[in-house]
Amino acid sequence: MKKYFKVLGWIFLGIFLQFKFSVLYGIVFLENLNFHERAYYVKIKLVPVSQDAHLLNVKTVVHHSLGPDYFANVYVPKSFKVINKETYEGTEKIKGYSAYKMNMKRKYRDVLSSEDFVITATVPGDKVNNAPILIHFENMNQRLHTDKTYTLSSMENKIQLLGPERAEATYPQQLGM
């Protein structure tokens, strides 16, 4: 009989712990939904590597995200060639742009990614006026945000990046976002 109560006690403890963690998860989920806004951050830096090539570092953050899956795709104008990455064919095609996939990783409430793109001008010496870099944030169902803050231009093989230190957009939380 003593062994029976011992086994029954372990079963009840397991059920209690499972219920307790479910309740804690629910409380954290509701707190995120009601008290935090969802923000999208983009940071892009351009560093010259050689006379013709430049390193474009793109960092994206979805802050206070509720959904499990977020994707970010970077669209670089076709007047610039990315040397170290393959184009991503699994997303929407935009005329005049090549798409590249960001590697998004979840870290607590945020979804982060950082990628380095080695870029050169497609036609050396050709002048390229300000062409925006597009960044699409998506989940499995819809596009959540599009960022067009940063622009690239080129003159005589010198590529310039125009834009703020960090671009930010904030939206209220909603279920399914």
C-alpha positions as CSV (number, residue, x, y, z in Angstrom):
1,M,0.0,0.0,0.0
2,K,2.9,2.3,0.8
3,K,4.4,1.8,-2.7
4,Y,0.9,2.6,-4.2
5,F,0.8,6.0,-2.5
6,K,4.4,6.7,-3.4
7,V,3.6,6.1,-7.1
8,L,0.3,8.1,-6.9
9,G,2.2,11.0,-5.2
10,W,4.7,11.2,-8.0
11,I,1.9,11.2,-10.6
12,F,0.1,14.0,-8.8
13,L,3.3,15.9,-8.5
14,G,3.9,15.6,-12.3
15,I,0.4,16.7,-13.1
16,F,0.7,19.7,-10.7
17,L,4.1,20.8,-12.2
18,Q,2.7,20.5,-15.7
19,F,-0.3,22.6,-14.7
20,K,1.9,25.1,-12.9
21,F,4.1,25.7,-16.0
22,S,1.1,26.0,-18.3
23,V,-0.3,28.7,-16.1
24,L,3.0,30.5,-16.0
25,Y,3.2,30.3,-19.7
26,G,-0.3,31.7,-20.0
27,I,0.5,34.6,-17.6
28,V,3.7,35.5,-19.6
29,F,1.7,35.3,-22.9
30,L,-1.1,37.6,-21.6
31,E,1.5,40.0,-20.1
32,N,3.2,40.3,-23.5
33,L,-0.1,40.7,-25.3
34,N,-1.5,43.5,-23.1
35,F,1.6,45.5,-21.9
36,H,4.2,45.3,-24.7
37,E,4.2,46.6,-28.3
38,R,5.9,44.6,-31.0
39,A,8.8,46.5,-32.5
40,Y,10.9,45.9,-35.6
41,Y,14.6,47.1,-35.6
42,V,17.0,47.2,-38.5
43,K,20.6,48.2,-38.3
44,I,22.8,48.2,-41.5
45,K,26.5,49.1,-41.6
46,L,28.7,49.4,-44.7
47,V,32.4,48.7,-44.4
48,P,34.9,48.9,-47.3
49,V,36.8,45.6,-47.7
50,S,38.8,46.4,-50.8
51,Q,38.8,48.9,-53.6
52,D,35.7,47.4,-55.2
53,A,34.1,45.3,-52.5
54,H,32.2,46.4,-49.4
55,L,30.8,44.5,-46.5
56,L,27.1,45.1,-45.8
57,N,26.2,44.0,-42.3
58,V,22.4,43.7,-41.8
59,K,20.9,43.1,-38.3
60,T,17.2,42.6,-37.7
61,V,15.2,42.2,-34.5
62,V,11.6,41.5,-33.9
63,H,11.2,42.7,-30.3
64,H,8.4,41.2,-28.0
65,S,7.3,38.7,-30.5
66,L,4.4,36.4,-29.7
67,G,4.4,34.1,-32.7
68,P,6.7,31.2,-33.2
69,D,7.9,31.8,-36.7
70,Y,9.3,35.0,-38.1
71,F,11.2,35.4,-41.4
72,A,13.1,38.3,-42.7
73,N,14.2,38.7,-46.3
74,V,16.6,41.3,-47.6
75,Y,16.1,42.7,-51.1
76,V,19.3,44.2,-52.6
77,P,19.0,46.3,-55.8
78,K,20.3,44.4,-58.9
79,S,22.7,47.2,-59.6
80,F,24.7,45.7,-56.8
81,K,26.1,42.1,-56.8
82,V,26.3,40.0,-53.6
83,I,29.3,37.8,-53.9
84,N,29.1,35.6,-50.8
85,K,25.4,34.6,-50.7
86,E,23.1,32.8,-53.0
87,T,19.8,34.4,-53.9
88,Y,16.7,33.1,-52.1
89,E,14.0,31.8,-54.5
90,G,11.4,30.9,-51.8
91,T,10.0,34.5,-51.5
92,E,8.2,37.1,-53.5
93,K,10.0,38.3,-56.6
94,I,10.4,42.1,-56.9
95,K,11.5,43.6,-60.2
96,G,15.0,45.1,-60.0
97,Y,15.9,43.3,-56.7
98,S,17.6,40.1,-55.6
99,A,16.2,38.4,-52.5
100,Y,18.4,37.0,-49.7
101,K,17.2,35.1,-46.6
102,M,18.1,36.1,-43.0
103,N,18.8,33.4,-40.5
104,M,16.3,34.2,-37.7
105,K,16.9,32.8,-34.2
106,R,14.6,33.1,-31.2
107,K,16.1,34.5,-28.0
108,Y,13.5,34.7,-25.2
109,R,10.9,37.3,-26.4
110,D,13.0,38.5,-29.4
111,V,13.8,37.0,-32.8
112,L,17.2,38.1,-34.0
113,S,19.4,37.7,-37.1
114,S,22.6,39.1,-38.4
115,E,24.1,38.5,-41.9
116,D,27.1,39.8,-43.7
117,F,26.9,40.5,-47.5
118,V,29.9,41.2,-49.6
119,I,28.7,43.6,-52.3
120,T,30.2,45.2,-55.4
121,A,28.7,47.4,-58.1
122,T,27.4,45.3,-61.0
123,V,28.9,47.6,-63.6
124,P,32.1,49.0,-62.3
125,G,32.4,52.8,-62.7
126,D,28.7,53.1,-63.4
127,K,26.8,55.7,-61.3
128,V,23.8,54.3,-59.3
129,N,21.5,56.8,-57.7
130,N,19.8,56.1,-54.3
131,A,18.3,52.7,-54.5
132,P,16.4,51.5,-51.3
133,I,17.3,48.2,-49.6
134,L,14.0,46.5,-48.8
135,I,13.6,44.3,-45.7
136,H,10.4,42.3,-45.4
137,F,9.4,40.8,-42.0
138,E,6.9,37.9,-42.4
139,N,5.3,35.1,-40.5
140,M,3.7,32.0,-41.9
141,N,0.5,33.9,-42.8
142,Q,1.3,37.5,-43.7
143,R,3.8,40.3,-44.2
144,L,4.1,42.1,-40.9
145,H,6.4,45.0,-41.8
146,T,8.4,46.4,-44.7
147,D,11.4,48.6,-44.1
148,K,12.7,50.9,-46.9
149,T,14.8,53.3,-44.7
150,Y,18.3,52.5,-46.0
151,T,19.5,53.4,-49.5
152,L,22.6,52.4,-51.5
153,S,24.3,54.6,-54.1
154,S,27.5,54.1,-56.1
155,M,29.9,56.4,-57.9
156,E,33.2,55.3,-59.4
157,N,33.2,52.0,-57.4
158,K,32.6,53.7,-54.1
159,I,29.4,52.5,-52.5
160,Q,27.6,54.7,-50.0
161,L,24.9,53.7,-47.5
162,L,22.4,56.4,-46.5
163,G,20.1,56.0,-43.5
164,P,19.9,56.3,-39.7
165,E,22.0,54.3,-37.2
166,R,18.9,52.2,-36.4
167,A,15.5,52.1,-38.1
168,E,12.5,51.2,-35.9
169,A,8.8,50.6,-36.4
170,T,6.3,49.8,-33.5
171,Y,2.9,48.2,-33.7
172,P,0.4,47.1,-31.0
173,Q,0.3,43.4,-30.2
174,Q,-2.5,41.3,-31.7
175,L,-3.2,37.6,-31.7
176,G,-2.0,36.0,-34.8
177,M,0.8,38.5,-35.5
